[in-house]
Amino acid sequence: MKNEVIDEKEENKKEKFYMLSDRIVKKLFTNGSKASEDLLYLIISKVIKVPIENLKRDFKIMHPQIALNDKNINSEADLVYENDKIYISLEINYSDYKSLSKKNFSYVCCLYLRDLLPNSDYKNLKEVYSINIDGFDYFGQNKFIYESEMIEKNLLMPRNLGIHYIDINLEYLEKLGYNNITDELEKSLYIFVCNNKNILYELYEEGSFMREFLKEAEKLSYDLDELLYYDKKKLDQEMVYNNGKEDGIEQGIEQGIEQGKKSNSLEIAKKMLDANEPIDKIVNFTGLTKEEIKSLENK
């Protein structure tokens, strides 16, 4: 009986939060439109408190396959961005389940360790922000945004590791109702919890980027098959393209991922060469050949 009640709640949520799907959000946020870009920058800017101008200037999208080690399975995040100081993992969490927190933490760990080289002094590790757009109230306190860090339990003092969790609670917006929304971020994210097209058109003014985003979202909903269809290969190709790996696009997802890993290995090798590490050590660490590494010395 309990399972039937849970299933019924999940079905109701599907009808309420039909837009809250990592497949749909990925398609919207990677379609290259200005409206999608503006919404994405707004979300990130508001939650990590970085000016939008800074994001537009130096942030770039990464391939979602974030692990450098082939043995790390299930390491494909939803959306990942970086600049020279920060990694951002944006996850769409439709519902809570037992291993969700561990899965998202594994993404944080993969990103945190990407710049860790042998004999490094840990000074160059980037900060990692895990932004979770949740279709549920993770802490059950009816707050819109929860911010978490690793802290000392009794003193409540942070460990300052550079790891930040932000949970955006969309259930809060549903309870709030559109008449009570005044905050810009709340207003922009309301599209993911409201199925009433008339309300959304009233909420988002003509000419605004959110009106354009709404129109793009509607195009996906015209055809149910298109709404639920997630072209993983196309997304991977777009990620590869945005990282300048055109060969990956032409060859498809598998070669795209390999190309991304190769690029990461070359980047690590350059850093190790700069640190005067022995070539044999670099070979063992990166998997590159001696010839590939030596070619970097002349660049």
C-alpha positions as CSV (number, residue, x, y, z in Angstrom):
1,M,0.0,0.0,0.0
2,K,2.8,2.4,0.9
3,N,4.5,1.9,-2.5
4,E,1.2,2.7,-4.2
5,V,0.9,6.0,-2.3
6,I,4.5,6.9,-3.3
7,D,3.9,6.0,-6.9
8,E,0.7,8.1,-6.9
9,K,2.7,11.1,-5.5
10,E,5.4,10.7,-8.1
11,E,2.7,10.6,-10.9
12,N,1.2,13.8,-9.5
13,K,4.6,15.4,-9.5
14,K,5.2,14.4,-13.1
15,E,2.1,16.3,-14.1
16,K,3.1,19.3,-12.0
17,F,6.8,19.3,-12.9
18,Y,6.7,18.0,-16.4
19,M,9.5,20.4,-17.4
20,L,11.8,19.2,-14.6
21,S,13.6,16.6,-16.5
22,D,17.4,16.5,-17.0
23,R,16.7,15.4,-20.6
24,I,14.5,18.5,-21.3
25,V,16.6,20.9,-19.4
26,K,19.8,19.7,-21.2
27,K,18.1,20.2,-24.5
28,L,17.0,23.7,-23.6
29,F,20.3,24.8,-22.0
30,T,22.4,23.5,-24.8
31,N,20.4,24.7,-27.8
32,G,22.7,27.7,-28.3
33,S,19.9,30.3,-28.0
34,K,20.5,33.6,-26.2
35,A,17.4,33.1,-24.0
36,S,18.8,29.8,-22.7
37,E,22.2,31.3,-22.1
38,D,20.7,34.3,-20.3
39,L,18.7,32.0,-18.0
40,L,21.6,29.8,-17.3
41,Y,23.9,32.8,-16.4
42,L,21.2,34.2,-14.2
43,I,20.8,31.0,-12.2
44,I,24.6,30.6,-11.7
45,S,25.1,34.3,-11.0
46,K,22.4,34.4,-8.3
47,V,23.4,31.3,-6.4
48,I,27.2,31.6,-6.4
49,K,27.2,35.5,-6.3
50,V,29.3,36.2,-9.4
51,P,28.4,39.0,-11.7
52,I,26.8,37.8,-15.0
53,E,29.4,39.8,-17.0
54,N,32.2,37.7,-15.4
55,L,30.4,34.5,-16.4
56,K,29.9,35.6,-20.0
57,R,33.5,36.6,-20.2
58,D,35.3,33.5,-19.1
59,F,33.1,30.6,-18.3
60,K,32.9,27.7,-20.8
61,I,30.9,24.5,-21.0
62,M,32.7,21.2,-20.4
63,H,32.0,17.7,-21.7
64,P,29.8,16.1,-19.0
65,Q,32.1,13.0,-18.8
66,I,34.1,14.6,-16.0
67,A,36.2,11.7,-14.8
68,L,39.8,11.4,-16.0
69,N,40.1,7.8,-14.9
70,D,38.5,5.2,-17.1
71,K,37.7,3.1,-14.0
72,N,35.3,5.8,-12.7
73,I,31.9,4.7,-13.9
74,N,28.7,6.8,-13.9
75,S,30.7,10.0,-14.0
76,E,28.6,11.9,-16.5
77,A,27.1,15.0,-15.0
78,D,24.1,16.9,-16.4
79,L,25.8,20.2,-17.2
80,V,29.3,21.3,-16.2
81,Y,31.1,24.7,-16.6
82,E,34.4,26.1,-15.7
83,N,36.8,29.1,-15.7
84,D,40.3,29.2,-14.4
85,K,39.2,29.3,-10.8
86,I,35.9,27.5,-10.5
87,Y,34.0,24.3,-11.6
88,I,30.2,24.3,-11.6
89,S,28.2,21.2,-11.8
90,L,24.5,21.8,-12.5
91,E,22.3,18.8,-11.7
92,I,18.5,18.4,-12.4
93,N,17.1,16.2,-9.6
94,Y,13.5,15.3,-10.4
95,S,13.0,13.2,-7.2
96,D,15.0,12.1,-4.2
97,Y,16.3,8.6,-3.9
98,K,18.8,6.8,-1.6
99,S,22.0,7.2,-3.6
100,L,21.3,10.7,-5.0
101,S,23.6,12.5,-2.6
102,K,26.4,10.1,-3.1
103,K,26.1,10.3,-6.9
104,N,26.3,14.1,-6.8
105,F,29.1,14.0,-4.3
106,S,31.0,11.7,-6.7
107,Y,30.7,14.4,-9.4
108,V,32.1,17.0,-7.0
109,C,35.1,14.7,-6.2
110,C,35.8,14.1,-9.9
111,L,35.9,17.9,-10.5
112,Y,37.9,18.6,-7.4
113,L,40.7,16.2,-8.3
114,R,41.0,17.1,-12.0
115,D,43.8,19.6,-11.4
116,L,45.7,17.5,-8.8
117,L,49.1,16.6,-10.1
118,P,51.9,14.5,-8.5
119,N,53.9,16.4,-5.9
120,S,51.5,19.4,-6.1
121,D,51.1,21.7,-3.2
122,Y,47.3,21.8,-3.6
123,K,47.3,25.6,-4.1
124,N,45.9,25.4,-7.6
125,L,42.8,23.3,-6.9
126,K,39.7,25.0,-8.2
127,E,36.6,25.6,-6.1
128,V,33.7,23.4,-6.9
129,Y,30.0,24.4,-6.8
130,S,27.4,21.7,-7.0
131,I,24.1,23.4,-8.0
132,N,21.1,21.1,-7.6
133,I,17.7,22.1,-9.0
134,D,15.5,19.9,-7.0
135,G,11.9,18.9,-7.5
136,F,11.6,18.2,-3.8
137,D,12.5,19.9,-0.5
138,Y,15.9,18.2,0.4
139,F,16.0,19.4,4.0
140,G,12.2,19.8,4.6
141,Q,12.5,23.4,5.9
142,N,10.4,25.2,3.2
143,K,13.3,27.3,2.1
144,F,14.0,28.3,-1.5
145,I,17.8,27.9,-1.4
146,Y,19.9,25.8,0.9
147,E,23.7,26.3,1.0
148,S,25.9,23.6,2.5
149,E,29.6,23.1,3.2
150,M,31.7,20.7,5.2
151,I,31.7,22.0,8.8
152,E,32.8,21.0,12.3
153,K,29.7,19.5,13.8
154,N,29.6,21.1,17.2
155,L,31.2,24.5,16.5
156,L,29.5,24.8,13.1
157,M,32.8,26.1,11.7
158,P,33.6,25.5,8.0
159,R,36.6,23.5,6.9
160,N,37.2,25.9,3.9
161,L,37.8,23.1,1.4
162,G,36.4,25.1,-1.5
163,I,33.4,22.7,-2.0
164,H,30.0,24.3,-2.0
165,Y,26.5,22.8,-2.3
166,I,23.5,24.8,-3.4
167,D,20.1,23.1,-3.4
168,I,17.3,25.1,-5.2
169,N,13.9,23.9,-3.9
170,L,11.3,24.1,-6.6
171,E,8.5,22.8,-4.3
172,Y,8.9,26.1,-2.4
173,L,7.9,28.0,-5.6
174,E,4.9,25.7,-6.1
175,K,3.7,26.5,-2.6
176,L,4.5,30.2,-3.0
177,G,2.3,30.7,-6.0
178,Y,3.1,33.1,-8.9
179,N,1.2,36.1,-7.3
180,N,3.7,36.1,-4.4
181,I,6.8,35.9,-6.5
182,T,9.0,39.1,-6.5
183,D,12.6,37.7,-6.6
184,E,14.1,37.5,-10.1
185,L,15.5,34.0,-9.6
186,E,12.2,32.7,-8.3
187,K,10.4,34.2,-11.2
188,S,12.8,32.7,-13.8
189,L,12.6,29.2,-12.3
190,Y,8.8,29.2,-12.0
191,I,8.6,27.9,-15.5
192,F,9.8,24.5,-14.2
193,V,6.8,24.1,-11.8
194,C,3.9,25.8,-13.6
195,N,1.9,24.0,-16.3
196,N,-0.5,26.9,-16.9
197,K,0.7,28.5,-20.1
198,N,-1.5,31.6,-19.5
199,I,0.1,32.2,-16.1
200,L,3.5,32.0,-17.6
201,Y,2.7,34.4,-20.4
202,E,1.4,36.8,-17.8
203,L,4.5,36.4,-15.7
204,Y,7.1,36.8,-18.5
205,E,6.8,40.1,-20.3
206,E,6.9,40.3,-24.1
207,G,10.4,40.9,-25.3
208,S,12.0,39.4,-22.1
209,F,14.5,36.6,-22.4
210,M,12.1,34.4,-20.3
211,R,9.3,34.9,-22.8
212,E,11.7,33.7,-25.5
213,F,12.8,30.7,-23.3
214,L,9.1,29.9,-22.7
215,K,8.5,29.8,-26.4
216,E,11.5,27.5,-26.9
217,A,10.1,25.2,-24.1
218,E,6.7,25.1,-25.8
219,K,8.3,23.9,-29.0
220,L,9.5,20.9,-27.2
221,S,6.1,20.2,-25.8
222,Y,4.2,20.2,-29.1
223,D,5.2,16.6,-29.8
224,L,5.3,14.2,-26.8
225,D,8.0,12.1,-28.5
226,E,10.2,15.2,-29.0
227,L,9.5,16.2,-25.4
228,L,10.8,12.9,-24.0
229,Y,13.4,12.3,-26.6
230,Y,17.0,13.0,-25.4
231,D,19.5,12.9,-28.2
232,K,22.5,11.9,-26.1
233,K,24.8,11.7,-29.1
234,K,23.8,15.2,-30.3
235,L,24.4,16.6,-26.8
236,D,27.8,15.0,-26.6
237,Q,28.7,16.4,-30.0
238,E,27.7,19.8,-28.9
239,M,29.8,19.5,-25.7
240,V,32.8,18.4,-27.8
241,Y,32.3,21.2,-30.3
242,N,32.2,23.8,-27.5
243,N,35.6,22.6,-26.4
244,G,37.0,23.0,-29.9
245,K,37.2,19.3,-30.7
246,E,35.6,19.2,-34.2
247,D,36.9,15.7,-34.9
248,G,34.8,14.5,-32.0
249,I,31.7,15.9,-33.5
250,E,32.3,14.1,-36.8
251,Q,33.2,10.8,-35.3
252,G,30.4,10.8,-32.7
253,I,30.0,10.4,-29.0
254,E,32.6,7.7,-28.3
255,Q,35.4,9.4,-30.1
256,G,34.3,12.7,-28.7
257,I,34.7,11.4,-25.2
258,E,38.1,9.9,-26.0
259,Q,39.1,13.2,-27.6
260,G,38.1,15.0,-24.4
261,K,40.1,12.6,-22.3
262,K,43.1,13.0,-24.6
263,S,42.9,16.8,-24.4
264,N,42.8,16.5,-20.6
265,S,45.9,14.2,-20.6
266,L,47.8,16.7,-22.8
267,E,46.9,19.5,-20.5
268,I,48.1,17.6,-17.5
269,A,51.3,16.6,-19.3
270,K,52.0,20.3,-20.0
271,K,51.7,21.1,-16.4
272,M,53.9,18.2,-15.4
273,L,56.5,19.3,-17.9
274,D,56.4,22.8,-16.5
275,A,57.0,21.3,-13.1
276,N,60.1,19.5,-14.5
277,E,58.7,16.0,-13.9
278,P,60.5,13.1,-15.6
279,I,59.0,12.0,-19.0
280,D,58.7,8.4,-17.8
281,K,56.6,9.6,-14.9
282,I,54.4,11.6,-17.2
283,V,53.9,8.6,-19.4
284,N,52.8,6.5,-16.5
285,F,50.5,9.2,-15.2
286,T,48.8,10.3,-18.4
287,G,49.0,7.3,-20.7
288,L,50.5,9.4,-23.4
289,T,53.5,8.2,-25.5
290,K,56.9,9.7,-25.1
291,E,56.7,11.2,-28.6
292,E,53.4,12.9,-27.7
293,I,55.0,14.4,-24.5
294,K,58.2,15.4,-26.2
295,S,56.2,17.3,-28.9
296,L,54.7,19.4,-26.1
297,E,58.1,20.6,-25.1
298,N,58.4,22.6,-28.3
299,K,55.1,24.3,-27.9
